[in-house]
Amino acid sequence: MPPMDGHNRELAANVHPPDWVNPRPQPRYNLVVIGAGTAGLVTAAGAAGLGAKVALVERHLMGGDCLNVGCVPSKAIIQSARVSAEVRDAHRFGVQTAVESPVDFAAVMERMRAIRSGISHHDSAERFRALGVDVFFGDARFTSRNCVEVGGQALRFSKAVIATGARPALPDIPGLEAAGYLTNETVFSLTECPSRMLVIGGGPIGCELAQAFQRLGSQVTLVERGDRVLPRDDSDAALVVADSLRRDGVSLVLGASIAHVVLVEGNKRAILGRDGGDRVIDVDAILVASGRRPNVEDLGLESAGVVYESRTGVQVDDFLRTTNPRIYAAGDVCMRYKFTHAAEAAARIVIQNALFGIAGKKNANALTIPWCTYTEPELAQVGLNEQEARDRRIAIDTIQVSMADVDRARTDGETEGFLKVHVKKGSDRILGATLVARHAGDLISEITLAMTAGVGLRTIADVIHPYPTHAEVVKKAADAYNRTRLTPLLKRVLATILRWQR
């Protein structure tokens, strides 16, 4: 994890101590967990807390992607990028700034490393040993249906959990390997800001880091083979994000792909294919953000009787059980939703089903999972969007409220975006929502809670929201639904009642 400054030395001492000695295995474990990312850590800690004998195996860094090369470092530099943009745009609020270029990129990255190392104690080997977990560092490999080998030691188990996560999927682009590239696993080791950066892929990681690096001083070009960024999200919301990227200066090249990459006098030259024509892009750094691939190789899954596929990962049923009933899986290695919070929720299900399934099993398909892309504005989604409803032939009614209609958004200068709430046609039952707004990731939880609890818009309309807040957008959507209930017949009935009261 370069650079090896004090922050990264502290990180390493916590998540992979150089002097760590693996313990002597117990005769048999209630649970062996392979992988110490979010899913593995939550599973191991939760099971140990309930009295189970647990072994946790990690080949690299405890904390997984989220702590080391994902959520924590990315959000730290995104926040620095937001502050930079606020300084740039301060004149909009009547504030004049004298600093023309306020970004110290090295300081931005050092702040990120300091935050990451400070958080790393929660995921440390010492902490988990104190929780009663036997922590093993090394490559885990199944040798049978009920045994894992690590560093020549056999860990026998009653149940096991595969939580090995995922890694960046690399596109097959001639010349890319020779030219050199960054992924989320290496980009946070930078100490100098690239003058020009090419981002391959317009998904969440690509959009977030393209905007952040543009705001921190790079000239960023983002190439996406589809006709829009964020293809899994609401198309109208994705357009809002795309417009914001362009305003920040990101060059978006859509409907194109990289045909090949060559080195020309020290520059990385990308030649576009498909609808990119003969366009050539010269850059100093290439960031690959074109998807994720599950870590299923070299685990001996065949010896364990676990069926998997290299692209989609370990095959699990509705209860996260693999084709070997002793073995479960959780997190990015097996799930469609590759988010930290989804991995945590899956881990809680695995603990219940693997150790206490006799008391009843939990169905992973019953989870209501929101997600958020942390661009500015943020784009948050839960449940169905309009296209998915059409694809599934589900009849819906949609209520839409503009952030420009929310007073607090106007006072804060954050009127960009909207909320869409989709309800089952003819009812107030919420089937999904999309929110594009600066605080969307925080605000979407109210709707997620309503969906999880089976609460509809009529109940939300009765909830008193503080004024003025951004959360009023949810209240406004609920009030808008209530107004749809005022049919012409109901209005005539109410009018008659009022006349009788004169």
ABEGO torsion letter per residue (X at the ends): XOBBBAAAAAAAAAABBAABBBBBBBABBABBBBEABAAAAAAAAAAAAAGBBBBBBBABBBGEAAAAABAAAAAAAAAAAAAAAAAAAAAAAGBBBABABABBAAAAAAAAAAAAAAAAAAABAAAAAAAGBBBBBEBBBBABAABBBBGGBBBBBABBBBBAEBBBBBBBBBGAAAAEBBBAAAAAABABBBABBBBBEABAAAAAAAAAAAAAGBBBBBBBABABBGAABBAAAAAAAAAAAAAAGBBBBBGBBBABBBBBGGBBBBBBBEAAEABBBBBABBBBBAEBBBBABGAGAAAAGBBBBAAAEBBBBAAGBBABAABBBBEAAABABBBAAAAAAAAAAAAAAAAAAAAEBBBAAABBBBBBBABOBBBBBBEBBAAAAAAAGBBBBBBBBBAAABAAAAAAGBABEBBBBBBBBGBABBAEBBBBBAAAAAAAAAAAAAAAAGBBAAAAAABBBBOBBAAAAAAAAAAAAAAAABBAAAAAAAAAAAAAAX
